[in-house]
Amino acid sequence: MASAAPGSPFDKWIESEKDLALTKILENIGPAAGASDGLVVASPSKENPDYFYTWTRDSALTMSSLLPLMLPSSFLPPSTYHPMAIRNTPRASQGYSQSPNNKSRNSSIPNLLFEPFLRAYIMSQQEIQMVNTPSGNLITGGLSEPKYRVDGTAFEGPWGRPQRDGSALRALSMIPYANFLHSRGNDLDRQWLIHHLFYPQTGIQMGNTIKNDLEEVANAWWRSGFDLWEEVDGHHLFTRLVSLRALQLGSKLAGDLGDQGAKNWYAGMADRIKERLKDFWMDDDEIAHSTGYWSATIFHPSINFSSPEHIDYNRSSRGLVAPPSNYDRSGLDCAFPLCVIHTGTVYPYSSLDDISFEPTLPSVLGTLHRYILTFDGLYKINEGKKWTEGWAVGRYKEDIYDGIGTSLAHPWFICTFSVAHVFYLAYTSFSRQGEITLTNQTIPFWSDLLSHTSDTALLQENERWSSSSLASAVSKHSFETAMGALLDVAEGYMGVGKKYAEKGRMSEQINRENGAAEGARDLTWSYAAFIEASRARQEAQAIAKAGKAVQCECVYEE
């Protein structure tokens, strides 16, 4: 056992693993992976399972994870570096608010070595948008096609289609670069911007890569589609939230480029999405509304959410019928922490009534807590540990996908790192707020975290813990204790990666019985999730080291 203090073996592993993760990601992109230039391959695994394809979702999330290596921090979404740079903060005129603690690279100088790499990705997506697929073409819904062959041609086999998060995620991965080109302002940049990303006052057409995706989102966000796990045809919180953020950022980009019609259209559709997000909230008490959770999916009897072999992929959701009693799903899902990571933070120019899924919110902490507890007793590798010590967690409790077929599902690196990531974000956010207020929604979470599980009466609703100089000694001590415990638990989940990565290499899943690699090897998304979580950890550790909040005194398993 070792303390995760600065310079510890755990810190050294994090640093070496970041280098390995970046290397493995780059090995899975373009000709190095045996793919066309710019295409991101999900995994080099070609059998048992065959993941040697390029997914729009995985590609966009991977490229987004690399943006901090390519662009000045003023052009990165707030969630890329910390969740609290949202209002009343200076920002570049065409970008986002700037992180005061982003030390991963110079905050104002782009990494020009990565710019051709980013452009190759954009050009590959420009070409893919023109491919006729089983979902349609550029005009008729083809942008909701989930995956393609590594040469950029259509995959025509049966699959869970359409998937409506891909276009939104792709737009989110490119808009920061479009903002950067617009801000840099030279003629060559503007020509590249309008010919490959967003041509104002035009419609859907080749080369209008961002605008094509935004039009797809704006015109289809309310339609059903498959979730990010490609299993459930319905309506999904993750899809709605990435659609919301894409339209919000797209509206601002359109306005900056003088396309007032597109600006208003995207903003109007974003407002419509905000109105419907409440559909995903599941009340425990329909009268008091004081507790509940965010469901990842709205399940409906007319939607088939069976295992993959029972899905008729060639029929629309309106023609699918499955008895819901046979497929009991709570909606507590790894998609939720992914929502918090990728869409939780509002933007500096957002309206005061914008939707937030920031990690300090009672509904967010409460939902995350419930999601984690669904894995209690499920995986042997977690035996003998409390959830606060760091569990390996999976997609959802009822999962039956084992990485190749259907039997007993396993924990996922993506999901375990996502839990760590959200806890790091929560630590950073609470540190900046300097205050924690307990609610009925969060008392169970803090009780577990502070080992008061046998007597939740020790914690009271509306109790406040504060780091303020005006706060009582008891309040200050409670705040420091809670913050230390929060960083401890984040480190515990991050430490799961160290324990089960085989010489640093990460597959899709971790065997529930013995911790061995399962599913696709060297999964690109696993490495991207680690890089993003480690970036959030860096921010939290910087705050702890500066003495702005209590430093972690956690332990992890070597």
Protein Blocks (a to p, Z undefined) as FASTA:
>chain_A
ZZfbehiaklmmmmmmmmmmmmmmmmmgcjlnopaehiacfbfcfghpafbbcdfklmmm
mmmmmmmmmpcfklgcfklmocklmghpacdfklccddfklckbcfkbccfklmmmmmmm
mmmmmmmmmpccfkbcfknopmmpfbdcfkopacfbdcddddfklmmmmmmmmmmmmmmm
mmnopaklmmmmmmmmocghiacdehilmlmmmmmmmmmmmpgcddfkomagcddfklmm
mmmmmmmmmmmmmmmnopaklmmmmmmmmmmmmmmmmmmpccfblklomaccddfbdcdf
kbccbdfklpcfkbcfklgccdfklmccehiafklmmmmmmmmpccfkbcfkbccfbfkb
mklmmmmmmmmmmmgokamklgoiafknopaddfbfklcbeojaccddcddfklmmmmmm
mmmmmmmmmmmnopacddfklmmmmmmmnopmmomklpcghiacdfbfkbcfklmmmmmm
mmmmmmmmmmmmmmmmmmmmgghiacfbdcfklopaehjehifklmmmmmmmmmmmmmmm
mmmmnopaccdfbdcdZZ
